[in-house]
């Protein structure tokens, strides 16, 4: 994925519509949350027993794809406006998580691990 290309395309899309004025931190954060909630809504009444098999249904798969794209685009737009390098931030966060959740202590467990 070329985050910089997507950011450039989003900048142009927004500029063409004079939308930069609306792309405030609050509005973009709300948009990320709203789109993530729309993704969650697709599974609202799912019992979770089908796991990933649920996504074999083409209509659901297409809707999930669309909501994920919305989340990604708003996330990239927010990061671009804020001057945040998402790739660098994500790599730093992975390092933090690796220290916070050492594999030898959390492997195979979904329990919240708290460092001593």
N, C-alpha and C positions, 0 to 999 in steps of 0.2 A: 504494500500500500504506500502510495506517495502522499504523505500528509501535507507536504508543502504545496503540491499541485492542487489538492483538494482545498486547502486554505486559500490559494490564489483564485480558484474558481468561485469559492464562496464570497470572497471579497468583491469580485466582479459582479456576481449575482446581486449582492446587497447594494453595491454602488449603482447599478443599473436601475434599481427600484427606490433609491434614496432611503434605504432602511437602516443605515448605520446609526441614525439617531435613536432607533429603537433597540439596538443591540447593546444594551447596558449589561453590566454584570448580573443584576437582579433578573432582568428579563431572560437572559440566556441561561442562567441557572434554573429558572422556573421551566424553561423550555426543555432542558435536559431531563429534569425530574418528570415533567408531564409525558414526554415521549417514553421514558422508562416505565412509567405507570401504564401507558398504553400497551407496552410489551407485556407487562405483568397481567393486564386485563385479559389477554388472550388465553391465559391459563387459569383464570379466576375460578372456574368451576371444575377444573381438572382435579382428579384425585391423585395425580402424580404417579399412578401405577404404571402408566405407559412409558414414562421416562422419555428418552429421545425418540422412541418409536412413534410418539404423537406427531413428530415433525415429518413423518413420511407422507402425511396427508397434504397434497399439493396446495390447497387453499390456505391452510394454516401456515405452511412453510413460507408461502409468498407474503403473508401478513407479518410474520416474524421478521422476515428479511427487510420489509419496509420499515418496521419500527426500529430495528437495529440500525438501519441506515440513518433514520432521523436522529437517534441518539448520537451516533458517530458524527454526523454533520454539525449538530449543535455543539458537541464537545470540541470539535476542531475549530469552530467559529469562536467559541469562548477563549480557547487557548491562544488563537491567533490575535484576537483583540487584546488579550492580557499580556502578550509577549512571552508566552510559556512554550517551551519546547517539550511537547508531549512525550516524544520518544525518550528524551533524556530523563524527564520526570518519572516515566514508567520504569525505566531501568533502575533509577535510584530507589523507587518504591519496592521493586523486586528484591533488591539487596537488603533493604530494611526488613521486609517480610521473611527473607531467608534467615536473618539473625533472630527475628522474633519467634519464628516457628521452625526450630531446628527439626529436620526430617527424623532424626533418631528419637525425638520425643513426641512427635505428632503423627507419625505414619499410621494410616488406617483409622484415625480417630476424627470424628467431627465435633468433638468437645472443644470448647474455647480453652486454649492453652494460655496460661498466665505465667510469665517468667517469675522465678523465685526472687 
